[in-house]
């Protein structure tokens, strides 16, 4: 797929099934792929399987806005800005309402909602600036 060739792509949540497969497919289309996830050993395994350089792999908890900003700064320093951000990070806690704790609920909101917000705040502005040029 020529649309991805030489594009700078970040796959967030690359250790899960959807994220890992997305990384593989995008890399197979000659994109410059970066990976993030919480489990560094799984990230390195995905990177090795996809032939992605280990210096483009970042352990990241997207619920931590400072950590997201730090990873964004490293990627921006390396390539300027991203062309594509794929957010495959997310959790689901499947329990009955009676069994679902406030901590469970907050964890889902922190990852699925706030984490996405942190990613957009850190990566979207340079992408928008590049689009203007």
N, C-alpha and C positions, 0 to 999 in steps of 0.2 A: 504494500500500500504506500504509494509515493507521498501521500499527505503527511505521513509521520517521519519520513526520511529526514535526518539531521535536525529534527525538532528536539528541544530540551523538555523532557517529560519527567515529572515527579509522580511516583506511585506511593501514596500514603496508605499504610496498612498492608504492606507488601508481604507480610508473613502468613496471612490467611489465604484460603483457597482462591477467592476471587482476586485478591491483590497480587498473589504470586503468578497466577495465570495471566492476568492483565500485563504484568511486567514482562513475562515471557513473550506474549504476542506483540507488544509494542517494540521490544528489543529486536525481535525477529524482523521487524519492519525498518530496521536501521535507524532507530531514534537513539538519542543520547539520554539514557535512563538513570534516574536517581531513585533510591529506595529509602523508605522510612518505615519503622515499626517499633514496637516495644521490646521485642526479643532479638538481641543482637546476633545470637548464634543462628537463629532461623533466617534472619536477614542475610547473613553471610552465605548461608546455604542457598537461598534463592538467588543471590547475586552470582555465585559460582555456577549454578545450573543455567543461568541466563547469560553468562559471559559479560557480567557487569563489573566494572572495576570497583574494588572494595573502598576506594576513597570517595565513591559516590553512594555509599551506604551510611545511613545515620540512624542510630538508635534514638527514638523520639516518643515521648508521651504527649500527645496533642492536647491534653487537658492543661498542660503547663505553657502559658503564653510566652514566658521568657525562653523556654527551650525551643519553641517553634520559631521565635525571632532569631535565635542563634543559628539554627539550621538554615533558615532562610538567608541569613547574612553569608553563611559559608557557600551556599549554592549560588547566590547572586555574585559573590566574589569570583567564583569559578567560571560562570557562563553568562553573567549579566542578568538575564531574567529567564523565567520559564516560558515556554510556549503553551504547555498543557499541564494541568494539575488534575490527577485522578485521585479522588478520596474514596478509598475502599475500606477505610477504618470505620469500625462501628461495632457496637455490642447490642445484644438483646438478652434480657433476663426474663425468661418465661416462667412465671409463677402466677398462682391465683392472687387476686387482690389481697386476700387475707394473709398470704405468705410473703408478699412483696414488702420489703422494708423501705424506709425512707432513704437509707444508704444505697440500696439497690436502685431506686428511682433516680437519686442524685447522680449516681455513677453513669447511668444511661444518658441523662441530660448533659453531664460533663463531657462525655466522649462524643456523642452523636450530634449535639447542638453546639455547645460551647467550643468543642474541638474544631468543628468546621469553621466557626467564626474566627478562631485564632489563625487557622490556615489562610483564610481569605484576607484577613488584616495584614498578614506578613507577606503573602505572595502575590496578591492581586494588584496592588498599586504599581509595581514595576511592569507587570504584564499590560496594564492599561496604558502606561506611558509609552511602551514600545509600540503599541497598536496605533497611537497617534502619529508616530513618525512615518 
